[in-house]
Amino acid sequence: MRICEISDMFHLTQDTLRYYEKIGLLDPVSKDKKGNRDYQPKDIRRLEFISCMRDAGLSIQVLQKYIELYQQGDGTILERKNLLVNERDKLIEKQSLIHKSLEKLNYKIENYEKILNKKYRRIFMKTRKITFGAMCLALSLLLPQAFHLIGMQQAGSVFLPMHIPVFIGGMLLGPIYGLFLGIFAPLTSFVVTGMPTAERVLFMMSELATYGMVSGLLFHHFHFSKKKLGSVMALLLSMIAGRLVYGFVISIATYVFGIPLGGIQAVIMATMTGLPGIIIQLLFVPAIVTIVDRGGYFNEPETFTREA
């Protein structure tokens, strides 16, 4: 075989093949009539051995020593064996070190993957919560407008449409999101539509903020989500807490600051007026929360695949 073919076969440069021959790793290669090297089967077998040993990490000097012993005949078999055993032991030691290094690398890689997955899950869940919170805020603006379209006097006070997305957002997103949703729902509605009125907006903010925060605390931190009828209980307790806060704020404004808001009587009347809305909330809020919660919308994905 020609030197270019041998070069391709063993992935060695022609200069390397000539060098092996020069230093005695290869016997002098026969040549054809044109003076080109013509590698014979014995040369190929020798190159197979050399390539294998070089891949294993044997140095040129060790290979030269081995070939020198080989050429001296059978009398050097024991020396050749000892030489190879010594090189094998070095290779086993190197293999052990490589294995330990791989274990360390794998540990670091897995640790970084856990850190990155945790980071990406946090970003993913935060994005979902912000998106859902924005949708609840939008519904808190749209639902009152829809109820006002029926033309009924004080439809908002009767059906309490703004409360629905606040309760849903609080239970599904948690107390912090619920708190801010309860604050911004009436405030945004006041800025955009003028409802509720300037006299009522602060009191509604305190009431709805309590709804959102308490429902989130009960559903998440007190694990009402795992209890039978937990969403109903969380809703009822949140309603009571919100009404108590609303009554407390109204009472302070009425009896301490002398603002004519009607005091406790006004709170009782508002509660009685809003009974249809309370019934609507009891019918729809737990069902919606259960469907979304069990549907896995807020379940964290186990892993994220991210390539550099």
Secondary structure, DSSP 8 states (H G I E B T S, - for coil): --HHHHHHHHT--HHHHHHHHHTTSS----B-TTS-B---HHHHHHHHHHHHHHHTT--HHHHHHHHHHHHT-GGGHHHHHHHHHHHHHHHHHHHHHHHHHHHHHHHHHHHHHHHHHHHHHHHHHHHHHHHHHHHHHHHHHHHHHHHHTT--TTHHHHH-TTHHHHHHHHHHH-HHHHHHHHHHHHHHHHHHH--S-HHHHHHHHHHHHHHHHHHHIIIIIT-GGGSTTHHHHHHHHHHHHHHHHHHHHHHIIIIIS---S-HHHHHHHHHHHTHHHHHHHHHHHHHHHHHHHHTTTT---S------
